[in-house]
């Protein structure tokens, strides 16, 4: 069983993960509006992935005998000044999420909640992957800056991404 402090922190992260999904869905809509279906697909898949992350927290909270508390989700940004600023936002956002996960790990250690610390290690590794993907995609779109052929190729590449639900 988690204590009250940990329960509150886990619920806060659950809601942060839901916001992440909302943000990426907003980015998908932005790319759809700009006729970049491959970029939109990438962000839709990312939104699904964030929903999976949220549900993993949801299930963990319940498994530990705690109460899930859903709160209002802030409206995400809906416009960017182009592909590069959108992907800069992705990297910035993933770094922020990494900080939130790191803070949760610190709290779990402080609270001597070894089970939660163990649970969070999956997210620690996931954030390494998320930041790496964000950096790689940002580098690609920066290379394409002003070159529609490269942008088209990246759009085509991103259209192939598929959602693969997280294994329990």
DSSP file (Angstrom, degrees, kcal/mol; ACC not computed):
  #  RESIDUE AA STRUCTURE BP1 BP2  ACC     N-H-->O    O-->H-N    N-H-->O    O-->H-N    TCO  KAPPA ALPHA  PHI   PSI    X-CA   Y-CA   Z-CA
    1    1 A X              0   0    0      0, 0.0     2,-0.2     0, 0.0    64,-0.2   0.000 360.0 360.0 360.0 138.6    0.0    0.0    0.0
    2    2 A X        -     0   0    0     62,-0.9     2,-0.1    59,-0.2   111,-0.0  -0.626 360.0-118.4 -89.5 151.9    1.2    3.5   -0.8
    3    3 A X     >  -     0   0    0     -2,-0.2     4,-2.6     1,-0.1     5,-0.2  -0.301  33.2 -96.8 -82.0 175.1    1.0    6.3    1.7
    4    4 A X  H  > S+     0   0    0      1,-0.2     4,-2.2     2,-0.2     5,-0.2   0.853 122.4  52.9 -61.2 -38.7   -1.0    9.5    1.2
    5    5 A X  H  > S+     0   0    0      2,-0.2     4,-1.9     1,-0.2    -1,-0.2   0.930 113.1  43.3 -63.7 -46.3    2.0   11.5    0.0
    6    6 A X  H  > S+     0   0    0      2,-0.2     4,-2.8     1,-0.2     5,-0.2   0.887 111.1  55.4 -68.8 -38.9    2.9    8.9   -2.6
    7    7 A X  H  X S+     0   0    0     -4,-2.6     4,-2.3     1,-0.2    -2,-0.2   0.932 109.1  47.2 -58.0 -47.2   -0.7    8.5   -3.7
    8    8 A X  H  X S+     0   0    0     -4,-2.2     4,-2.0     1,-0.2    -1,-0.2   0.913 113.6  47.9 -61.8 -43.2   -1.1   12.2   -4.3
    9    9 A X  H  X S+     0   0    0     -4,-1.9     4,-2.0     2,-0.2    -2,-0.2   0.887 111.0  50.4 -66.9 -39.8    2.2   12.3   -6.3
   10   10 A X  H  X S+     0   0    0     -4,-2.8     4,-2.4     2,-0.2    -1,-0.2   0.900 110.8  49.5 -65.7 -40.4    1.2    9.3   -8.4
   11   11 A X  H  X S+     0   0    0     -4,-2.3     4,-2.2    -5,-0.2    -2,-0.2   0.882 107.9  54.2 -65.2 -37.8   -2.1   10.8   -9.2
   12   12 A X  H  X S+     0   0    0     -4,-2.0     4,-1.8     1,-0.2    -1,-0.2   0.910 110.9  45.9 -61.4 -41.5   -0.4   14.1  -10.2
   13   13 A X  H  X S+     0   0    0     -4,-2.0     4,-2.5     2,-0.2    -2,-0.2   0.885 107.8  57.0 -70.3 -37.8    1.8   12.1  -12.6
   14   14 A X  H  X S+     0   0    0     -4,-2.4     4,-1.8     1,-0.2    -2,-0.2   0.937 110.5  44.7 -54.2 -47.3   -1.2   10.2  -14.0
   15   15 A X  H  X S+     0   0    0     -4,-2.2     4,-2.1     1,-0.2    -1,-0.2   0.837 109.7  55.1 -68.8 -32.8   -2.8   13.5  -14.9
   16   16 A X  H  X S+     0   0    0     -4,-1.8     4,-2.1     2,-0.2    -1,-0.2   0.881 107.3  50.9 -65.6 -37.5    0.5   14.8  -16.3
   17   17 A X  H  X S+     0   0    0     -4,-2.5     4,-2.0     2,-0.2    -2,-0.2   0.884 108.3  51.6 -67.4 -38.2    0.6   11.8  -18.6
   18   18 A X  H  X S+     0   0    0     -4,-1.8     4,-2.0     1,-0.2    -2,-0.2   0.908 108.7  51.4 -63.5 -40.6   -3.0   12.5  -19.7
   19   19 A X  H  X S+     0   0    0     -4,-2.1     4,-2.9     2,-0.2    -2,-0.2   0.912 105.8  55.6 -60.8 -42.3   -2.0   16.0  -20.5
   20   20 A X  H  X S+     0   0    0     -4,-2.1     4,-2.5     1,-0.2     5,-0.2   0.919 107.7  48.5 -57.3 -44.0    0.9   14.8  -22.6
   21   21 A X  H  X S+     0   0    0     -4,-2.0     4,-2.0     1,-0.2    -1,-0.2   0.898 111.3  50.3 -61.6 -39.9   -1.5   12.7  -24.7
   22   22 A X  H  X S+     0   0    0     -4,-2.0     4,-2.0     2,-0.2    -2,-0.2   0.896 109.9  50.9 -64.1 -42.2   -3.7   15.8  -25.1
   23   23 A X  H  X S+     0   0    0     -4,-2.9     4,-2.1     1,-0.2    -2,-0.2   0.934 111.3  46.9 -62.0 -47.1   -0.7   17.9  -26.2
   24   24 A X  H  X S+     0   0    0     -4,-2.5     4,-2.2     1,-0.2    -1,-0.2   0.843 109.9  53.4 -68.2 -31.9    0.4   15.3  -28.8
   25   25 A X  H  X S+     0   0    0     -4,-2.0     4,-2.1     2,-0.2    -1,-0.2   0.888 108.0  51.5 -66.6 -37.5   -3.1   15.0  -30.1
   26   26 A X  H  X S+     0   0    0     -4,-2.0     4,-2.2     2,-0.2    -2,-0.2   0.895 109.2  50.1 -63.3 -40.3   -3.2   18.8  -30.5
   27   27 A X  H  X S+     0   0    0     -4,-2.1     4,-2.5     2,-0.2    -2,-0.2   0.887 107.1  54.7 -65.2 -38.2    0.1   18.6  -32.4
   28   28 A X  H  X S+     0   0    0     -4,-2.2     4,-2.5     1,-0.2    -2,-0.2   0.931 108.9  48.0 -59.7 -44.8   -1.5   15.9  -34.6
   29   29 A X  H  X S+     0   0    0     -4,-2.1     4,-2.4     2,-0.2    -2,-0.2   0.894 109.6  53.4 -63.2 -39.9   -4.3   18.2  -35.4
   30   30 A X  H  X S+     0   0    0     -4,-2.2     4,-0.9     1,-0.2    -2,-0.2   0.934 111.1  45.4 -60.0 -46.4   -1.9   21.1  -36.1
   31   31 A X  H  <>S+     0   0    0     -4,-2.5     5,-2.6     1,-0.2     3,-0.4   0.876 110.4  53.9 -67.8 -36.6    0.0   18.9  -38.6
   32   32 A X  H ><5S+     0   0    0     -4,-2.5     3,-1.8     1,-0.2    -1,-0.2   0.931 106.8  52.4 -59.1 -44.7   -3.3   17.7  -40.2
   33   33 A X  H 3<5S+     0   0    0     -4,-2.4    -1,-0.2     1,-0.3    -2,-0.2   0.725 109.8  50.1 -63.7 -21.2   -4.2   21.3  -40.7
   34   34 A X  T 3<5S-     0   0    0     -4,-0.9    -1,-0.3    -3,-0.4    -2,-0.2   0.110 117.5-110.7-106.2  20.2   -0.9   21.9  -42.4
   35   35 A X  T < 5S+     0   0    0     -3,-1.8     2,-0.4     1,-0.2    -3,-0.2   0.833  78.6 128.9  56.9  38.2   -1.2   18.9  -44.8
   36   36 A X     >< +     0   0    0     -5,-2.6     4,-2.4     1,-0.1     3,-0.2  -0.665  24.0 166.7-120.2  73.8    1.5   16.9  -43.1
   37   37 A X  H  > S+     0   0    0     -2,-0.4     4,-2.6     1,-0.2    -1,-0.1   0.814  73.4  55.2 -62.7 -33.0   -0.3   13.6  -42.5
   38   38 A X  H  > S+     0   0    0      2,-0.2     4,-2.2     1,-0.2    -1,-0.2   0.919 110.0  45.6 -66.5 -43.1    2.9   11.7  -41.7
   39   39 A X  H  > S+     0   0    0      2,-0.2     4,-2.1     1,-0.2    -2,-0.2   0.900 112.9  51.8 -63.8 -40.7    3.8   14.1  -38.9
   40   40 A X  H  X S+     0   0    0     -4,-2.4     4,-2.4     1,-0.2    -2,-0.2   0.917 108.4  51.1 -62.0 -43.8    0.2   14.0  -37.7
   41   41 A X  H  X S+     0   0    0     -4,-2.6     4,-2.6     1,-0.2     5,-0.2   0.928 107.9  52.4 -59.0 -46.0    0.4   10.2  -37.6
   42   42 A X  H  X S+     0   0    0     -4,-2.2     4,-2.1     1,-0.2    -1,-0.2   0.920 112.2  45.2 -56.4 -45.4    3.5   10.3  -35.6
   43   43 A X  H  X S+     0   0    0     -4,-2.1     4,-2.4     2,-0.2    -1,-0.2   0.841 110.1  54.1 -71.1 -33.5    1.9   12.6  -33.0
   44   44 A X  H  X S+     0   0    0     -4,-2.4     4,-2.2     2,-0.2    -1,-0.2   0.923 110.4  47.0 -64.2 -43.2   -1.3   10.5  -32.9
   45   45 A X  H  X S+     0   0    0     -4,-2.6     4,-2.4     1,-0.2    -2,-0.2   0.909 111.2  51.8 -63.5 -41.1    0.8    7.4  -32.1
   46   46 A X  H  X S+     0   0    0     -4,-2.1     4,-2.4    -5,-0.2    -2,-0.2   0.896 107.3  52.9 -61.8 -39.9    2.6    9.5  -29.5
   47   47 A X  H  X S+     0   0    0     -4,-2.4     4,-2.0     2,-0.2    -1,-0.2   0.913 109.2  49.1 -61.5 -42.9   -0.7   10.5  -28.0
   48   48 A X  H  X S+     0   0    0     -4,-2.2     4,-2.2     1,-0.2    -2,-0.2   0.904 109.6  52.5 -61.7 -41.2   -1.8    6.8  -27.8
   49   49 A X  H  X S+     0   0    0     -4,-2.4     4,-2.2     1,-0.2    -2,-0.2   0.907 108.3  49.7 -62.8 -42.0    1.6    6.0  -26.1
   50   50 A X  H  X S+     0   0    0     -4,-2.4     4,-2.3     2,-0.2    -1,-0.2   0.873 108.1  53.6 -65.7 -36.2    1.0    8.7  -23.5
   51   51 A X  H  X S+     0   0    0     -4,-2.0     4,-2.5     2,-0.2    -1,-0.2   0.905 107.8  51.2 -61.7 -41.6   -2.4    7.4  -22.8
   52   52 A X  H  X S+     0   0    0     -4,-2.2     4,-2.0     2,-0.2    -2,-0.2   0.909 108.5  51.5 -60.6 -42.3   -0.8    4.0  -22.2
   53   53 A X  H  X S+     0   0    0     -4,-2.2     4,-1.6     1,-0.2    -2,-0.2   0.917 110.1  49.4 -60.9 -42.9    1.6    5.6  -19.8
   54   54 A X  H  X S+     0   0    0     -4,-2.3     4,-2.7     1,-0.2    -2,-0.2   0.918 109.9  50.3 -62.3 -44.0   -1.3    7.2  -17.9
   55   55 A X  H  X S+     0   0    0     -4,-2.5     4,-3.0     1,-0.2    -1,-0.2   0.823 104.5  58.1 -67.1 -30.4   -3.1    3.9  -17.7
   56   56 A X  H  X S+     0   0    0     -4,-2.0     4,-1.9     2,-0.2    -1,-0.2   0.908 110.2  43.9 -64.2 -41.2    0.0    2.2  -16.4
   57   57 A X  H  X S+     0   0    0     -4,-1.6     4,-2.8     2,-0.2    -2,-0.2   0.929 112.3  53.5 -64.9 -45.8   -0.1    4.7  -13.5
   58   58 A X  H  X S+     0   0    0     -4,-2.7     4,-1.9     1,-0.2    -2,-0.2   0.938 111.5  44.5 -52.8 -52.0   -3.9    4.3  -13.1
   59   59 A X  H  X S+     0   0    0     -4,-3.0     4,-2.7     1,-0.2    -1,-0.2   0.882 112.6  51.9 -63.8 -39.2   -3.5    0.5  -12.8
   60   60 A X  H  X S+     0   0    0     -4,-1.9     4,-1.9     2,-0.2     6,-0.2   0.924 107.1  52.4 -64.8 -44.5   -0.6    0.8  -10.4
   61   61 A X  H  <>S+     0   0    0     -4,-2.8     5,-2.3     1,-0.2    -1,-0.2   0.925 113.4  44.5 -57.1 -45.8   -2.4    3.2   -8.1
   62   62 A X  H ><5S+     0   0    0     -4,-1.9     3,-2.1    -5,-0.2    -2,-0.2   0.924 109.5  55.0 -65.6 -45.1   -5.3    0.7   -7.9
   63   63 A X  H 3<5S+     0   0    0     -4,-2.7    -1,-0.2     1,-0.3    -2,-0.2   0.815 105.7  54.2 -58.7 -30.1   -3.1   -2.3   -7.4
   64   64 A X  T 3<5S-     0   0    0     -4,-1.9   -62,-0.9    -5,-0.2    -1,-0.3   0.313 120.0-108.8 -89.6   9.2   -1.5   -0.6   -4.4
   65   65 A X  T < 5S+     0   0    0     -3,-2.1    -3,-0.2     1,-0.2     2,-0.2   0.694  77.3 128.6  76.4  19.0   -4.9    0.0   -2.8
   66   66 A X      < -     0   0    0     -5,-2.3     2,-0.5    -6,-0.2    -1,-0.2  -0.475  61.0-103.1-101.0 175.1   -4.9    3.7   -3.4
   67   67 A X        -     0   0    0     -2,-0.2     2,-0.4    -3,-0.1   -56,-0.1  -0.855  23.5-132.8-104.4 131.3   -7.5    5.9   -4.9
   68   68 A X        -     0   0    0     -2,-0.5     2,-0.5   -58,-0.0   -60,-0.1  -0.674  22.9-169.5 -77.7 130.6   -7.3    7.3   -8.5
   69   69 A X        -     0   0    0     -2,-0.4     2,-0.4   -61,-0.1   -54,-0.2  -0.946   3.6-161.9-126.4 109.9   -8.0   11.0   -8.6
   70   70 A X        -     0   0    0     -2,-0.5     2,-0.2   -56,-0.1   -58,-0.1  -0.741  11.9-170.8 -92.0 137.8   -8.5   12.6  -12.0
   71   71 A X        -     0   0    0     -2,-0.4    -2,-0.0   -60,-0.2     0, 0.0  -0.706  36.4 -67.2-120.4 172.7   -8.2   16.3  -12.2
   72   72 A X        -     0   0    0     -2,-0.2     2,-0.6     1,-0.1    -1,-0.1  -0.308  47.3-134.9 -59.0 139.5   -8.9   18.9  -14.9
   73   73 A X        -     0   0    0    -55,-0.1    -1,-0.1    -3,-0.1     3,-0.1  -0.891  20.2-122.9-102.2 123.7   -6.6   18.7  -17.8
   74   74 A X        -     0   0    0     -2,-0.6     2,-0.2     1,-0.1   -52,-0.0  -0.287  31.9-102.0 -61.0 144.3   -5.2   22.1  -19.0
   75   75 A X        -     0   0    0      1,-0.1    -1,-0.1   -53,-0.0     2,-0.1  -0.518  41.8-131.4 -67.8 132.7   -5.8   23.0  -22.6
   76   76 A X        -     0   0    0     -2,-0.2    -1,-0.1     1,-0.1   -56,-0.0  -0.378  28.4 -85.2 -82.8 164.4   -2.7   22.4  -24.7
   77   77 A X        -     0   0    0      1,-0.1    -1,-0.1    -2,-0.1     3,-0.1  -0.357  38.7-169.8 -59.2 147.2   -1.1   24.7  -27.2
   78   78 A X        +     0   0    0      1,-0.2     2,-0.4    -3,-0.1    -1,-0.1   0.530  59.7  51.4-121.5 -12.0   -2.8   24.4  -30.6
   79   79 A X        -     0   0    0      2,-0.0     2,-0.3   -49,-0.0    -1,-0.2  -0.969  52.7-179.7-132.0 145.4   -0.5   26.4  -32.9
   80   80 A X        -     0   0    0     -2,-0.4     3,-0.1    -3,-0.1     4,-0.0  -0.909  38.2-116.6-133.6 162.7    3.2   26.5  -33.7
   81   81 A X  S    S-     0   0    0     -2,-0.3     2,-0.2     1,-0.2     3,-0.1   0.060  83.7 -47.4 -90.9  26.6    5.2   28.6  -36.1
   82   82 A X  S  > S-     0   0    0      1,-0.2     4,-1.6     2,-0.1    -1,-0.2  -0.785  76.1 -58.4 137.0-179.0    6.2   25.6  -38.1
   83   83 A X  H  > S+     0   0    0     -2,-0.2     4,-2.3     2,-0.2     5,-0.2   0.907 125.3  53.0 -65.5 -45.1    7.6   22.1  -37.9
   84   84 A X  H  > S+     0   0    0      1,-0.2     4,-2.3     2,-0.2     5,-0.2   0.950 109.2  47.2 -61.7 -51.0   10.8   23.0  -36.1
   85   85 A X  H  > S+     0   0    0      1,-0.2     4,-2.0     2,-0.2    -1,-0.2   0.873 110.9  54.1 -58.9 -34.1    9.1   24.9  -33.3
   86   86 A X  H  X S+     0   0    0     -4,-1.6     4,-1.7     1,-0.2    -1,-0.2   0.934 111.8  43.1 -63.6 -44.7    6.7   22.0  -32.8
   87   87 A X  H  X S+     0   0    0     -4,-2.3     4,-2.0     2,-0.2    -2,-0.2   0.777 109.7  56.5 -76.1 -24.7    9.5   19.5  -32.4
   88   88 A X  H  X S+     0   0    0     -4,-2.3     4,-2.5    -5,-0.2    -1,-0.2   0.889 107.2  50.9 -65.3 -38.6   11.4   21.9  -30.2
   89   89 A X  H  X S+     0   0    0     -4,-2.0     4,-2.9    -5,-0.2    -2,-0.2   0.892 106.5  54.3 -64.5 -40.1    8.3   21.9  -28.0
   90   90 A X  H  X S+     0   0    0     -4,-1.7     4,-2.7     2,-0.2     5,-0.2   0.948 111.0  44.8 -58.1 -49.5    8.3   18.1  -28.0
   91   91 A X  H  X S+     0   0    0     -4,-2.0     4,-2.2    43,-0.2    -2,-0.2   0.930 114.0  49.2 -62.3 -45.7   11.9   18.0  -26.8
   92   92 A X  H  X S+     0   0    0     -4,-2.5     4,-1.8     1,-0.2    -1,-0.2   0.915 112.7  48.6 -58.2 -44.5   11.2   20.6  -24.1
   93   93 A X  H  X S+     0   0    0     -4,-2.9     4,-2.4     1,-0.2    -2,-0.2   0.923 110.1  50.0 -64.4 -45.3    8.1   18.8  -23.0
   94   94 A X  H  X S+     0   0    0     -4,-2.7     4,-2.3     1,-0.2    -1,-0.2   0.865 108.9  52.7 -65.0 -35.0    9.8   15.4  -22.7
   95   95 A X  H  X S+     0   0    0     -4,-2.2     4,-1.9    -5,-0.2    -1,-0.2   0.895 109.2  50.4 -64.6 -38.5   12.6   17.0  -20.7
   96   96 A X  H  X S+     0   0    0     -4,-1.8     4,-2.0     2,-0.2    -2,-0.2   0.916 109.9  49.6 -64.4 -43.1   10.0   18.4  -18.3
   97   97 A X  H  X S+     0   0    0     -4,-2.4     4,-2.6     1,-0.2     5,-0.2   0.899 107.0  55.5 -63.6 -40.0    8.4   14.9  -18.0
   98   98 A X  H  X S+     0   0    0     -4,-2.3     4,-2.8     1,-0.2    -1,-0.2   0.919 106.9  50.8 -56.8 -43.6   11.8   13.4  -17.3
   99   99 A X  H  X S+     0   0    0     -4,-1.9     4,-2.3     1,-0.2    -1,-0.2   0.891 108.9  51.0 -61.2 -40.5   12.1   15.9  -14.4
  100  100 A X  H  X S+     0   0    0     -4,-2.0     4,-2.0     2,-0.2    -2,-0.2   0.915 111.9  46.7 -63.5 -42.8    8.7   14.9  -13.1
  101  101 A X  H  X S+     0   0    0     -4,-2.6     4,-2.5     2,-0.2    -2,-0.2   0.922 111.1  51.9 -65.4 -43.7    9.6   11.2  -13.2
  102  102 A X  H  X S+     0   0    0     -4,-2.8     4,-2.5     1,-0.2    -2,-0.2   0.910 109.2  50.8 -58.7 -42.0   13.0   11.9  -11.5
  103  103 A X  H  X S+     0   0    0     -4,-2.3     4,-2.2     1,-0.2    -1,-0.2   0.883 109.3  50.9 -63.4 -38.1   11.1   13.8   -8.7
  104  104 A X  H  X S+     0   0    0     -4,-2.0     4,-2.8     2,-0.2    -2,-0.2   0.909 109.4  50.2 -65.2 -41.7    8.8   10.9   -8.2
  105  105 A X  H  X S+     0   0    0     -4,-2.5     4,-2.4     2,-0.2    -2,-0.2   0.936 110.5  50.1 -60.8 -46.0   11.7    8.5   -7.9
  106  106 A X  H  X S+     0   0    0     -4,-2.5     4,-2.7     1,-0.2    -1,-0.2   0.907 111.9  48.3 -58.1 -42.2   13.3   10.8   -5.4
  107  107 A X  H  X S+     0   0    0     -4,-2.2     4,-2.8     2,-0.2    -2,-0.2   0.911 109.2  52.2 -65.8 -42.6   10.0   10.9   -3.4
  108  108 A X  H  <>S+     0   0    0     -4,-2.8     5,-2.9     2,-0.2     4,-0.3   0.896 112.4  46.2 -61.1 -39.6    9.7    7.1   -3.6
  109  109 A X  H ><5S+     0   0    0     -4,-2.4     3,-1.1     3,-0.2    -2,-0.2   0.932 112.9  49.5 -66.6 -45.7   13.2    6.8   -2.1
  110  110 A X  H 3<5S+     0   0    0     -4,-2.7    -2,-0.2     1,-0.3    -1,-0.2   0.881 113.9  45.6 -59.6 -39.2   12.5    9.4    0.5
  111  111 A X  T 3<5S-     0   0    0     -4,-2.8    -1,-0.3    -5,-0.2    -2,-0.2   0.461 109.9-124.6 -83.5  -2.0    9.3    7.6    1.5
  112  112 A X  T < 5 +     0   0    0     -3,-1.1     2,-1.1    -4,-0.3    -3,-0.2   0.866  57.5 153.1  57.2  38.7   11.1    4.2    1.5
  113  113 A X     >< +     0   0    0     -5,-2.9     4,-2.3    -6,-0.2    -1,-0.2  -0.750  15.0 173.3 -99.6  85.6    8.5    3.0   -1.0
  114  114 A X  H  > S+     0   0    0     -2,-1.1     4,-2.4     1,-0.2    -1,-0.2   0.836  73.7  55.6 -66.7 -35.1   10.6    0.3   -2.8
  115  115 A X  H  > S+     0   0    0      2,-0.2     4,-2.6     1,-0.2    -1,-0.2   0.931 110.9  44.4 -64.2 -44.5    7.7   -1.1   -4.8
  116  116 A X  H  > S+     0   0    0      2,-0.2     4,-2.5     1,-0.2    -2,-0.2   0.897 111.4  53.5 -68.2 -38.9    6.9    2.3   -6.3
  117  117 A X  H  X S+     0   0    0     -4,-2.3     4,-0.9     2,-0.2    -1,-0.2   0.931 111.0  46.9 -58.1 -44.7   10.6    3.0   -6.9
  118  118 A X  H >X S+     0   0    0     -4,-2.4     3,-0.8     1,-0.2     4,-0.5   0.928 111.1  51.3 -62.5 -45.7   10.8   -0.3   -8.8
  119  119 A X  H >< S+     0   0    0     -4,-2.6     3,-1.0     1,-0.2     4,-0.5   0.892 107.6  54.0 -56.8 -42.0    7.6    0.6  -10.8
  120  120 A X  H 3X S+     0   0    0     -4,-2.5     4,-2.0     1,-0.2     3,-0.4   0.686  87.6  78.6 -71.2 -18.9    9.1    4.0  -11.8
  121  121 A X  H <X S+     0   0    0     -4,-0.9     4,-2.0    -3,-0.8    -1,-0.2   0.833  87.8  58.8 -62.1 -30.2   12.3    2.5  -13.2
  122  122 A X  H <X S+     0   0    0     -3,-1.0     4,-2.3    -4,-0.5    -1,-0.2   0.915 107.5  47.0 -61.3 -41.2   10.4    1.6  -16.3
  123  123 A X  H  > S+     0   0    0     -4,-0.5     4,-2.5    -3,-0.4    -2,-0.2   0.843 106.1  57.9 -69.9 -34.7    9.5    5.3  -16.8
  124  124 A X  H  X S+     0   0    0     -4,-2.0     4,-1.2     2,-0.2    -1,-0.2   0.952 112.4  40.7 -58.7 -48.7   13.1    6.3  -16.1
  125  125 A X  H  X S+     0   0    0     -4,-2.0     4,-1.7     1,-0.2     3,-0.2   0.890 112.5  55.6 -67.1 -39.9   14.2    4.1  -19.1
  126  126 A X  H  X S+     0   0    0     -4,-2.3     4,-2.7     1,-0.2    -1,-0.2   0.885 104.4  53.9 -60.3 -39.6   11.2    5.2  -21.2
  127  127 A X  H  X S+     0   0    0     -4,-2.5     4,-2.5     2,-0.2     5,-0.2   0.824 102.6  56.7 -68.7 -30.0   12.1    8.9  -20.8
  128  128 A X  H  X S+     0   0    0     -4,-1.2     4,-2.1    -3,-0.2    -1,-0.2   0.943 112.0  43.6 -60.2 -46.4   15.6    8.2  -22.1
  129  129 A X  H  X S+     0   0    0     -4,-1.7     4,-2.7     2,-0.2    -2,-0.2   0.901 112.6  52.1 -64.9 -42.8   14.0    6.8  -25.2
  130  130 A X  H  X S+     0   0    0     -4,-2.7     4,-2.3     1,-0.2    -2,-0.2   0.921 112.4  44.6 -62.7 -44.8   11.5    9.6  -25.4
  131  131 A X  H  X S+     0   0    0     -4,-2.5     4,-2.6     2,-0.2    -1,-0.2   0.898 112.5  52.4 -67.2 -39.5   14.2   12.3  -25.2
  132  132 A X  H  X S+     0   0    0     -4,-2.1     4,-2.5    -5,-0.2    -2,-0.2   0.936 111.3  46.6 -61.0 -46.7   16.4   10.4  -27.7
  133  133 A X  H  X S+     0   0    0     -4,-2.7     4,-2.7     1,-0.2     5,-0.2   0.905 112.3  50.8 -61.6 -42.0   13.5   10.2  -30.2
  134  134 A X  H  X S+     0   0    0     -4,-2.3     4,-2.3    -5,-0.2   -43,-0.2   0.914 111.5  47.2 -63.2 -42.8   12.7   13.9  -29.7
  135  135 A X  H  X S+     0   0    0     -4,-2.6     4,-2.3     2,-0.2    -2,-0.2   0.915 113.1  48.8 -65.0 -42.5   16.3   14.9  -30.3
  136  136 A X  H  X S+     0   0    0     -4,-2.5     4,-2.1     2,-0.2    -2,-0.2   0.930 113.4  46.0 -63.6 -45.9   16.5   12.7  -33.4
  137  137 A X  H  X S+     0   0    0     -4,-2.7     4,-2.5     2,-0.2     5,-0.2   0.891 111.8  51.6 -66.3 -38.7   13.3   14.1  -34.9
  138  138 A X  H  X S+     0   0    0     -4,-2.3     4,-2.0    -5,-0.2    -1,-0.2   0.920 109.4  50.4 -62.7 -42.7   14.3   17.7  -34.1
  139  139 A X  H  X S+     0   0    0     -4,-2.3     4,-1.8     1,-0.2    -2,-0.2   0.908 110.7  50.3 -61.3 -41.6   17.6   17.2  -35.8
  140  140 A X  H  X S+     0   0    0     -4,-2.1     4,-1.5     1,-0.2    -2,-0.2   0.937 111.2  46.3 -63.1 -47.4   15.9   15.7  -38.9
  141  141 A X  H  X S+     0   0    0     -4,-2.5     4,-0.5     1,-0.2    -1,-0.2   0.829 109.5  55.3 -69.7 -28.8   13.4   18.6  -39.2
  142  142 A X  H >< S+     0   0    0     -4,-2.0     3,-0.8    -5,-0.2    -1,-0.2   0.883 106.2  51.8 -67.4 -37.0   16.2   21.1  -38.8
  143  143 A X  H 3< S+     0   0    0     -4,-1.8    -2,-0.2     1,-0.2    -1,-0.2   0.846 109.5  50.7 -63.8 -33.5   18.0   19.5  -41.7
  144  144 A X  H >< S+     0   0    0     -4,-1.5     3,-3.7    -5,-0.1     7,-0.3   0.570  77.3 134.2 -81.0  -9.2   14.9   19.8  -43.7
  145  145 A X  T << S-     0   0    0     -3,-0.8    -3,-0.1    -4,-0.5     3,-0.1  -0.181  86.2  -2.1 -50.3 114.6   14.5   23.5  -42.9
  146  146 A X  T 3  S+     0   0    0      1,-0.1     2,-0.6     2,-0.0    -1,-0.3   0.460 111.3 103.1  83.1   1.4   13.7   25.2  -46.2
  147  147 A X    <>  -     0   0    0     -3,-3.7     4,-2.2     1,-0.1     3,-0.4  -0.873  47.7-173.1-120.4  99.0   14.0   22.0  -48.2
  148  148 A X  H  > S+     0   0    0     -2,-0.6     4,-2.5     1,-0.2     5,-0.2   0.796  83.6  59.4 -63.1 -28.3   10.6   20.6  -49.2
  149  149 A X  H  > S+     0   0    0      2,-0.2     4,-1.9     1,-0.2    -1,-0.2   0.921 109.0  42.9 -66.8 -41.5   12.0   17.4  -50.6
  150  150 A X  H  > S+     0   0    0     -3,-0.4     4,-2.5     2,-0.2     5,-0.2   0.915 113.8  51.7 -69.2 -41.8   13.6   16.4  -47.3
  151  151 A X  H  X S+     0   0    0     -4,-2.2     4,-2.7    -7,-0.3    -2,-0.2   0.909 109.1  51.2 -59.6 -42.3   10.5   17.5  -45.4
  152  152 A X  H  X S+     0   0    0     -4,-2.5     4,-2.3     2,-0.2    -1,-0.2   0.908 109.5  50.2 -60.8 -42.8    8.4   15.3  -47.7
  153  153 A X  H  X S+     0   0    0     -4,-1.9     4,-2.4     2,-0.2    -2,-0.2   0.908 112.0  46.8 -64.2 -42.7   10.8   12.3  -47.0
  154  154 A X  H  X S+     0   0    0     -4,-2.5     4,-2.8     2,-0.2     5,-0.2   0.917 110.7  52.8 -64.9 -42.7   10.5   12.8  -43.3
  155  155 A X  H  X S+     0   0    0     -4,-2.7     4,-1.2     1,-0.2    -2,-0.2   0.909 110.6  47.9 -57.7 -42.9    6.7   13.1  -43.5
  156  156 A X  H  < S+     0   0    0     -4,-2.3     4,-0.4     1,-0.2     3,-0.3   0.911 111.6  50.0 -64.1 -44.0    6.7    9.8  -45.4
  157  157 A X  H >< S+     0   0    0     -4,-2.4     3,-1.3     1,-0.2     4,-0.2   0.910 109.9  50.0 -61.5 -44.4    8.9    8.1  -42.8
  158  158 A X  H >< S+     0   0    0     -4,-2.8     3,-1.1     1,-0.3    -1,-0.2   0.729  97.4  69.1 -70.8 -21.3    6.8    9.3  -39.9
  159  159 A X  T 3< S+     0   0    0     -4,-1.2    -1,-0.3    -3,-0.3    -2,-0.2   0.696  91.6  62.2 -69.0 -16.7    3.6    8.0  -41.6
  160  160 A X  T <  S+     0   0    0     -3,-1.3    -1,-0.2    -4,-0.4    -2,-0.2   0.587  75.3 114.3 -85.2 -10.3    4.9    4.4  -41.1
  161  161 A X    <   -     0   0    0     -3,-1.1     2,-0.3    -4,-0.2  -116,-0.1  -0.379  48.4-166.0 -65.9 137.0    4.9    4.7  -37.2
  162  162 A X        -     0   0    0     -2,-0.1     2,-0.4  -117,-0.0    -2,-0.1  -0.908  22.6-111.1-124.1 152.0    2.4    2.4  -35.6
  163  163 A X        -     0   0    0     -2,-0.3     2,-0.5  -115,-0.0  -117,-0.1  -0.684  28.6-174.0 -82.5 130.0    1.0    2.2  -32.0
  164  164 A X        -     0   0    0     -2,-0.4     3,-0.1  -119,-0.1    -2,-0.0  -0.944  25.4-127.9-123.9 107.2    2.1   -0.8  -30.1
  165  165 A X        -     0   0    0     -2,-0.5     2,-0.2     1,-0.1  -116,-0.1  -0.125  32.3 -97.4 -54.6 150.1    0.4   -1.1  -26.7
  166  166 A X        -     0   0    0   -117,-0.1     2,-0.3     1,-0.1    -1,-0.1  -0.467  35.1-124.5 -69.4 135.4    2.6   -1.5  -23.6
  167  167 A X              0   0    0     -2,-0.2    -1,-0.1     1,-0.1    -3,-0.0  -0.625 360.0 360.0 -77.7 139.6    3.0   -5.0  -22.4
  168  168 A X              0   0    0     -2,-0.3    -1,-0.1     0, 0.0    -2,-0.1   0.477 360.0 360.0 -72.1 360.0    2.1   -5.5  -18.8
